[in-house]
Amino acid sequence: MDIKLDPSRDDLPLMANTSHILVKHYVLDLDVDFESQIIEGTIVLFFESGNRFEKQSGSTEETCRSDSNEACRFRMPEPCHSPVTDTRTFSSKTGYDDFANCGKGEKDTSSKDGNHDNPEQASGISSSKYCCDTGNHGSEDFLLVLDCCDLSVLKVEEVDVAAVPGIEKFTRSPRLTVVSEELRNQIVHELVTLPAARWREQLDYYAGCSQAPGCGELLFDTDTWSLQIRKTGAQTATDFPHAIRIWYSTKPQGRSVTWTSDQSGRPCVYTMGSPINNRALFPCQEPPVAMSTWQATVRAAASFVVLMSGENSAKPTQLREGCASWHYYVTMPMPASTFTVAVGSWTEMKPETCLSEDLAAERSLSPSEADFRYVGICGHTEYPCRFQNPSATTQEIIPHRVFAPVCLRDACQETLLQLVPPCLSAAHSVLGTHPFSRLDILIVPANFPSLGMASPHIIFLSQSVLTGASHLCGTRLCHEIAHAWFGLAIGARDWTEEWLSEGFATHLEDVFWAEAQQLAPHEAQERQELKACLRWCRLQDEVRNSPEEMQVLRPNKEKTGHVSDSGSSVIKHGLNPEKVFMQVHYLKGYFLLRFLAQRLGDDTYFAFLRKFVHTFHGQLILSQDFLQMLLENIPEEKRLELSVENIFRDWLESSGIPQPLQSERPAGAECGLARQVSAEVEKWIRVNRRPRKRKRREAEEVFEKLLPDQLVLLLEHLLEQKTLNPRTLQSLERTYHLPQQDAEVLGLRSPPPAPVPPHSSSVRLTTLTASGTRISGSPSMV
């Protein structure tokens, strides 16, 4: 492989050789075992190779090269004398109590050792040295490289797709008499290229193929970041089997999922936006260009609910007493990093009374009202697209559900449930067609490190958004809803350009939230100016307290989007622990978009944004794709000196405060609401300076009622004072009822973690106490 890793650096490697072969579909068949904290089962991968794929004589040597330069070791397959079938029997211990786990399917006897930490024993396959730098058997074979970490891979085998009943319809022969590798690959090719209108048939055949017998085990090996697979004699990607099955299990310490307890003390497991994404959940192709569909069957004890980022609202199928399975699927190709699962004792939360918004859960506009629709063929790979469905384009509020531990029922009913319909409606009014057909919202356990994380069809929210009034919950919900368009339906082709996701979501959350509250235009403008004041302060703090190299939004500059010949690459600073606490891509991205919207005018800017969404949904973009289309679609008189090159130089490729922002902010820093805060700050400073014993006739200060964002700005200004005496702090608590405020008011907001893709944001709390000190902690502590 043509990528060299320096273990002392903090870059995240993407190892998959996507330039040679691409996964088009995954079929996962998994059991969740809470007792051992392991997810295990099989994954079947369906590939498509391209016409650029030539004999990879050097790929073996490059991929196998290790730091120690030792010879690579591959597990050698024993002859496959009989097909492996999955009878899905269940163990006798199933259902022993509420936390019982589904018994595992009948496993191949080769894995009965169970020692997952010893790959040679666990595989059940004899191993011999397989030197990568020699010219003996297999040294010229094509090597499939998948991103993989913290997994125990037990076996890899080719799938005999030709054994599926009715599969001959995908061949040129009415009867399959002689089955060759070429024929199997032809069947897979016909299957993965079926027209979008036949998506149900396609999913059925994928499921049938995933249950087909194996027809030969494949050589494989693992290292820290990858799984490497070969078939002796298959010298090109075209020759390599296009359907393979991997038997594997996760590890309790795997970094893609978190095993924990919910707020009711019951066990649960979920994907929490790890910096390594999903490679410790299943072997996959991580680079964003590897857009694929998937379907998954997950078995767990019947007392658990399985939520996933699938487009269907799955219902459990009872398999036997105490055990149930859940099946999800997606038909829109997405990067593997967007796959999300959460298994726990979740309860669906429903409003006590049916509001008009709830009755209109699938409310649509008339075609005449939907003036933002654009007629034309979509530019993405073919799939059943909502932008081409007239009923979907006018659907103002998509079907949605809210899940949480039962102990949070009251909090959800008081705050969250009533906000979902207006926030969805507001997003539709601004951007148009919802890219996804439904939405689940889950209140995740207290150890969740962010305020929110968006994935296709599902949003995770922290319990912290349920405290206080609706402001924090509403803004966070709007932020995550915005990711449906920017970050998911439209993704960054190079993950270092995180601003294409987080900058847009941060800018749009203000617009969505103002629309959801139905604020008058002048009131919405004032509140957005106040938010800009807050973010300006935070950006200045960020620039002062972070490394310059991590303040650049386009760190790869002219090499942005470039990958090696094999398709591998690295994400700069992807594993840097400091990055989790940085929000420069949120803030600088937000201010760039705000700058462009002010230059063009809101009407022109948002009309363009709707056009951009229609043009690029279902695709991956780079910064220049957005900027070039923007400049091409605005009048010459509004461009002034704007150019892609200037924006790169001033905003995306430099550290520190962008030059246009330095000159623009002082002029507009003090909006009306911010000036009101400044006046209140002066009052509190006077109170803080007063001696304990005051003159009798000295007038008491009268404090104004403040909005939540004003209160945050007030506390930030007060914390800049050298000292605040306990008497002042007690008065602050009484005046603003601080213990009852939301998490953002209780603390000073600090940089959000950004596990993109998928998308999230967070706060670190610095709480005022009566002793005049600050206590820092995570949102889950609120």
N, C-alpha and C positions, 0 to 999 in steps of 0.2 A: 504494500500500500504506500502511496506517495505522501504520507503525512508523518512527520516526526514530532513526538510529544516530549516536552520537557517537564518532568514531574515536579519541578520547583515552581512552575508557573501556575497561574490560577485560571487558565483557559479551559473551557469545556470542549472535549473532542466529540465530533460527530463522525463516527467511523464508517458508517454504511457506504458501500460503493454504489451509490444510486445512479451514477453515470452509465453503469453496465446493465443493471437490471432493477426493476421497480416492483414493489409490492402493490398490487391493485386492490386486494381484499384480504382481510383477516377474519378467521372464524375461531372464536375463543370458546372453550368448554371447560369451566372451572368450578372447583369446590372451595368454599371458604370454611376454614377450620379455626374457630376461635380458641380452641383448647391449645393447639400448637402454634397459633398465630402464623399460619401458612395458607397461602392460596396456591392450589396446584391443579394440574390438568394438562390440557393440550391446546396448542394453537396451530391452525393450518394456514399457511400463507400461499396465496395465488399470485404468480408473477407474470410480468410482461417484459420481454426483452425488446430492444430496438435494433435498427439497422446499423447503428454505429458500433455495435459490440463485436469486437474482433478477438482473436485468440489472446488471452491474458497471460503470456508467458512470464511476465515479471510480477504479476500481482501477488503471487504466493510469497515470494521472497520479501516484498515490501511489507505485506501485512504481518508476516510472522516475525519480522525483526523486533526483538525485544531489547530492553536496556542492557541486559547481560549478554546479548548476542548468542544466547544458547540456542541449540537446535529446537525447532518447534515440535511439539508432540501432538499427534492426532489420534483420536480413538478409531480403531479399525473395526469395521462391522463384521459380525459373524454372518454366515449365510442365513437368509430369511426363508425358513422352510414353510411357514404358515402365516396367513394374514392375521394381523392384530385387530381384534374386535373390541368394541367398548360396550359391554353388556349393562353397565351402570347398575350393578347390584349395590346394596347398602349394608353397612356394618350393623351388627346387633346392638351397638351402643347408641344408635340414633334415637333421639327423643328422650334421653334419660332425664332431662330437665329443660327449663326454658332456654338454656344456653347450649343445648345439644347441637351438634353439627351434623350436616348431612354426611352419610358415609360416602367414601370415595368410590368411584367406578372401579371395576375390576382392573387391576394394574397388571401390566406385563411382568412376568416372573423375574425378568432381568433386574428389576428395581427393588426386589424385596429386601435387599440389604438395608436400605433406608438411610445409609450414612451419606447425607447430602454434602457433607464437607469434604468428602473424599471423592473427587470426580471420577476417578478410575473405577472405584468400587460402585459408586452410585449409578454409573451408566450401565453397568452390567455388560460392558463391551470390552473385549480385550484390547489392550493398548500396546503400541510399539512405537519406537522412535520413527518420526516421519520428517526427515531432514528437508528443509525448504531450499537449501542451496545445492542440492545434488540433482543429477539428471535422471535418477531412477524413477520407478513407477510413480505416476501421479504428479511429478514435479511441474508438469506443464498444465495441470488441470486448472479450470476456472475455480476461483475461490469466492463464494458468497460471504460477505461480511455484514453482520447485523449489529446494531447497537444493543448492548446487553451488559448489565451490571447487577451484582448482588442476586443472581439467580443460580439455582442448581439445575443444570440441563441434564436430563436423564437419557434421552435418546432422540435421534433425528432420523426420519425415514421419508422415503418418497411415497406419495399417495397414488394409488391406482385409480385414477378418475375414470378410466375406461370401464371399471366394474359397476358403475352406477347405472341402475335401470333407466332406459330411455335416453342415455347420454349419446347414443349413436346419431341423434338428430344434429349434433354439433360436428359431425364428420361428413365426409363425402361418400361414405359407405353405409348401406342400410344394415349391414351385419358386421360386427367386429370379430373377425376371425384371427387376424394376427395383430397383436398389440405391441407397438414399438414406442420408444421414447418420443419420437417425432409425432406419433399419433396422440399420445397423451398431451404433449405441449400444444398441439393443434386444438384439442378439445378445450384446454384452459384458455387459449387465445380467443376462441369463439365465445366462450362464456364471459370473459372479462370485457369483451367489446360488444355485448348485446345492447341494442338501443335502449334508451332510458325508459321508454314506454313499457318495456318488458321487465321492469325492476323486480316485481314480485316473483316471476318465474326465475329470474337470475338468483335471488336470495334462496329460493327453494333448491336450486341445483347446487349452489354453494354449500348449503347444509348437507345435501346428499353426498357431495364429494368429500366433505369433512369427515363423514362416517365411513368412507370407503376403506377397504383394507390397505395395509402397507404393501409395497412391492420391492422392498430392499432398503436396508439401513444405510445411512450416509456417514461419512467421516466428519468429525467435528472436533473443535477445540474452543476453549474460552480463555480470555485474558481479562484484565481489569475492566476494559471498556467494551469488549466485543465478543460475539460468537462467530466463529469461522466455520463454514461448511463446504465440503467438496464431494463430488462424485467421481470416482476413478474413471477416466476415459472421457469425461465431459470437459472439453477443452475451451468452450466458449459459453457465454451466457445463453446463447440460443440452444446449446446442447444440454444445459443444466436443467434438471427437473423443474417444471413450472408450478408444481403443487407439492409442498412438503409439510410434514407434521412434526412438531417439536413437543416432546414430553418434558415438562419442567415443573419446578415449584419455586415460589418466592422464599425469602429468608425473613425471619422475624425482625432482623435489623435492617432489612432492605429500605432504601431511602425514597422509594416512590410512593409507598403507602405508610400510613400511620395507624398502629393498633392502640386503642385508648378506650376510655369510658366516656359516655355522654353525661349530660348534666343530671341525669337520673341515676347514674352509677352503673348503667348497663354497658356491656362491651360493644364496640363498634370499630370499623376500619374504613378508611377513606383515603383517596388521593388528595394531597394537600399542596400541590403546586411545588414540587421539589425542583431545585436547580437542575437535577439530572433528568427531569421529566419522567417518562413512563418506562424507561429501560430496565428498571428493577421490578416492574410489574409484568412485562412480557417482552420477548425479543422482538425488535422492530427496526424499521428504518426511521431514524430520528430527523434527518434533514427535512426542512419544511417542504422541499420540492417533492418529497415522497407522499403525495396526496393519495389517500386510499379510503375505501369504505370498509365497514366491518359489521359483524353480527356476533352476539355473545350470549351464551347460556351460563348463568351463574346459579349454583345451588348453595343453599344455606338452610339453617334450621327454620322451621315455619314461623317462629316468633319474630324473625327479622324481615325487614323490608330492604330490597335491593333497588337503589336508584343509580341510573347511569345516564351518560350523555347521548342516549339514543333518541330517535325521533318519534318512537311510539311510547305511549303511556302503558308500560307493561303491567300485567296482572300476574300473580303467582299461580303456578300449576302445582298442585299437590302430588308428590311422587309416592309417598307412603307416609305413615303416621310420623309427624314431627319433622318432615322435610319438604321443602318446596323449591322449585326452580323458577327463574325469571329470565325472560328472553328479550333482548333489545337489538336494534339494528339502526344503521344510518345508510342513506343512499347518496348523500352529498360527500364527495371526496374531501378529506381533511387531513392535516398532518397528524401523525400518531400521538403527538404531545397533547392533543385536545381530548383524548380519551379520558373519561372520568368515571369513577365508581365510588359509591358510598353504601356500606352495609351496616345497618343498625336497627335498633328498636324505635324507628321513627314513626310518628303519628301524623296523619294528614290533618292539618288545621283548617277548619271551615268557620266562616263568620256566623255568629249567633243569629243575626238577622240578615236577610237578603237585601243588599243595597242595590240600587238601580244599576250600578256598575257591574255587580256580580251577576245580575240577571243578563247583562249584555257581555258575558265573558268572551263571546266570539263576535262582538259588534263590528259591523262593517260599514264603510262609507258607500254611498252611491257612486257609480262610475263618474258622474259629473263632478263630485266633490274631490275625487282622487286626481287632481290636476297635476300631480307630480309624477305620474306614470310616464314612462318612456317606451315607445314602441320600437322594437328592434330585436335582433337575434343576440343572445347572450354571448359573451366572449370566452366563457369557461368551457372546460371539458363537459361533455353532455351528461346531465343527470336530471332527475325530476325537479325542476327549478320553480320556486314560488314566484319569481319575478315574471314568469311566463303564464302564470295562473291568474286569470282575472279576479276570481273570488279571493285569492290570497292577497293580491295587491291592494284590495280595499278593506282588508281585515284590520280594523283599528286595534282590537285587543285580542291577542291569541289566547287559546286555552292555557290555564296555569293552575298549579297546585303549590301549596306550602306545606313543608314537613318540618317537624322539630320533635325533640323529646317531649313527652306529655307534660312535664313539669313547666314548660314554657308556653303552655296553651294561652293563658291570660295575656301574657306579654305580646304574643303574636296577634291575638285578636284586637288588642288595644292599639297597636302600632302598625304592624306590617301588612296585615290582610287588606286593610282599607287603602293602602298606598299602591298596591300592585296595578290595579286597573288604570288609574290616572297616569301613572308613570309609563306604562306600556302605550297608552293612547297618545301621550305627549311625544314619545319617541317616534311613533308613526307619523304624527303631524309634522315633525321636523324632517325626517329622513325617508319616509315612505315605507315600502313593503318590509315587513318583518322577515329577515332571512330564514328564520327557523319557525317551525309550525306549532311549537308548544314550548312551555317553560315550567320547570320544577324549581322551587327555591327551598334550600335546606339550611336550617340553623345548625351549624356544625359544632363539635365539642369545644370546650373552653380552651383547649391547647392550640386551636387554630391560630396561626401567627399573623393573620391579615384581617382586615375588615370585610373583605369580599374577594371572590374569585369567580370568573365567568368561564364557562365551557359551553359547547353547543347544547341547547335544550335544558341546561341546569346551571343555577347560580348557588354558590356557597356564600352564606353571610355569617358573620360573627355574632355571638349573643350580645356583644357590646352595642350593636345598632338598635337593640330593643329597649335600651334605657333612656330615660328622659322623654322629651317630646319627639315629634316626628321628623325634625330637621335632618339629623344625621342619618336616620334610616332612609329617608327619601333621597338625599343626595347620593348615598352609597348605592342604593338600588338603581338610581339613574345612571351612575357611573358603570355599573356592571351590565345594565341593559345596553348601554352604548357599545360595549364590546361585541355585541352580536353583529354589528356592522363593521367596526374597526378593531381588528385583532382576531376575529373568527371568520366571518364571511369574506373579509378582506384581510389577508395576513401579510406579514413582512417576509420577504424572500430571504433577507439576511437578518438574523435575530439580534444583531447588534443595533439595528434601527428600531429600538423599542418605542421610540417616540411616535411611530406610526400607529401604535396601539394605545399607549398610555396618554400621549399628548392629546389625541382626539377624544378619548373617553373623558379626560379631565375638562376639556373645553366644552364638550357636549353635555356633561352632567349639569352645568349651570343652566343651559338652555332648556333641557328637558324638565328640570325641577321648577323653573319659572313657569313653564307651560302647564305642568301638572297642577301647580297651585293657582293657575289662571290669574297671574299677576298682571296688573296694568303695565303697558310698555315702559313708562317712566319708572315704575317701582322695580320692575325686573332689571332695568338698566342700573339703577342705584345699587341693588343687591349684587349684581355682577361686578360692579366697580369695587364694592367692598371686598368681594372674594379676591379680586385682583390685588388689592392692597395686602391681604393676608399672604397670598402666594408670592408677592414681591419680597416680603420680609423673609419668607422661608427660602426663596431662591438665593438671597444674599447670604443667609446662614449656610446654605449648602455649598456655595462657592468658597466661602471662607474656611470651611471645615472638611473639605474632601480633596483627594488627590486630583490634580489638574487633568491627568490622563483619563480619569473616569467621569469628567464633566463634558466630554465630547459626544454628541449625539450620533455622529457618523464616523466612528473611530477608524474604520478601514479605508475611508476616503475613496479614491478612485478604484480600489480593489473591493469595494462593497459589492456583495453578491457573487464574488468569485469563489470557485471551489477548485479542488485539485482535479486531475484527470479522472480519478476514480469517483469523484463526487464527495469525498471526505473533506472536512473543514474543521475549524475550531471557532468557538464563540469566545471572543475576547473578554476576559474577566468573568466568564460565566460561572466560575466556582469561587470567586472572591467573596469572602464572608462580609466585607464592608458593603458590597453592592446591595445586599438585602435591605440595608437601612438608607439607601440613597433614593432620591426622587427627582434627580436632575432631568431625567427623560420625561417625567410627568410635567415638570414646571417649565422648562425651556420649550418643550413641545407645545404646551398650552399657550405660552406667550407668543410663539411664532404664529400659531393659528389665530390668536386674538389680533395680532398685528395685521395679518392678511385680511381678516374679516373687517377690521376698521378701515383698511385701505380701500377695499372693494365696496363696503357697505353691506349690512346684514342680508338684505334681500338678494343681492347679487351673489354673495358668498354661499348662502344656503341653497339657492337654486343650483349653483354649480355643484355643491356637495351631493345633492340628490342625483344629479347627472353622473357624477363620479362613481357613486355607489352602484348605479345601474350599469355602468360600463365595466367596473372591475370586481363586482361581487363574484365569489367563487374562484378568485385568483390570488396570486401572491404578487406583491409590488415592492418596488424600491422607492426611495424618496423622490427621485427624479420623475417617476411615473405620475405622482401626484402634482408636483410642481410644474412640470411641462404642460399637463392638461389644464391646470389652473391658468397659467399665463396665456395659453392659446384660446381660452374661453372668456377672457375679460377684455373690455374695450381698451384701446391703445392709451386713451387719456388717463386711465386708472392704473396703468402699469408703471408709469413714471420711470424710475430707475430699477425696477424689479427685474431680476433675471435669475435663472436657476443657479448660475455661478455665484452671484452675489449672495443669494440665500445660503448656499453651501458655505461660503466663506464666513459670513457674519453670524449665522445661526447654528449650523450643523457640524462644522469642522473646526471650531475653535472652543477653547475652554473659557471659563469665566462668564460674565454677563455679556450677552450679545450687544454690539455697539448700538443698533437701532433702539434697543430697549433702554439703554443707559440714558439716551436723550429723551425718550418718550415718557418714562415713568415719573420723573420729577414734576412734569407738567400736570399729570392727572392722578398723582398719588393720593391726594386728599379729596375724596368724594364727600358728599354731604353726610353719609352715614359714618365715614371715617373721621370727619371733623367732630361729629358728635361724640365719638369715642375719645378723641383727644381732649375734649372738654371734661369728660368724666375722669380721665386719667389725672388731669390737673387737680380735680377735687380730691381724689384719693391720695395724691401726693401731699396735699395740704393736711388731710386727716392724719396721714402717717407721721407728719412732722410735729403734730401737736403734742405738747407735754401731757402727762397723765392728768395733772390738775389744771383745768382751764379756767379762764375768766368766765364769770357767770353769764355775761351778756353776749358772749361770742355765739354767732348764729350757727345752727346745725346745717350741714351740707344736705342738699336735696338731690338725690340721684335719679337719673332718668331710667326708664325701662329700656332694656337693650335686646336686640335680636341675638340669636345664638352666635352668629359669626362676629357680631360686635363684641359679645362677651369674651370670645376667644381672643380677639385683638386687644381688648382691654387687659386681659390677664398676661398676654405676651409683653405688653408695654410695662406693666407693673413688675414683672419678673426681671426687667432690665434694671430696676432700682437695686442699689447696693444692699439695702435691708428693708424688710417689711416686718414691723413689730407684731407680736401675737394679737394685740388688740385690733389692729387693722385687718388681719387675716380673719379673725372671728367676725368682724363687721362685714367683710366681703361675703362670708358664708351666709350670714343672715340676710343681707340685702338681696343677693341673687339666688338664694336657695341652692347653693352649689351641690350638695349631696344628691339633689333630685335632677340635676342637669344630665345631658347625654355625655358619652365618653369623650367627645371632642372638646366640650366645654370643661369637663373635669380636668383635663390635662392639656398640655401644649402639644400640638400635633408635630410629629416628627416623621422622617422619611419612611415611605412604605416599601415593603418588599415587593419585588417584581418578578415572579416566576413565569415570565412570558416565553413561548406560549405554554399553559393558559394564563389568564390575566388576573392580577390581584393588586390590592393596595392595603395599607395597614397604618396604624398609629402606634407610636410609643408614648406612653403617658408620663408626664412630669407633673405630679400633683402637688398643689399647694396644701400645706398642713398648718395647723395652728401654731406650730413651733417655728414657722418661718423657713422651713427646709423644703427641699424638693425630693420626691420619691419617684424613681423611674421604674416602670414595669410594662408588661405587655397588656394589650386590650383585654385579654381574658381575665385579668385581675380586677377589672372594674366591677 
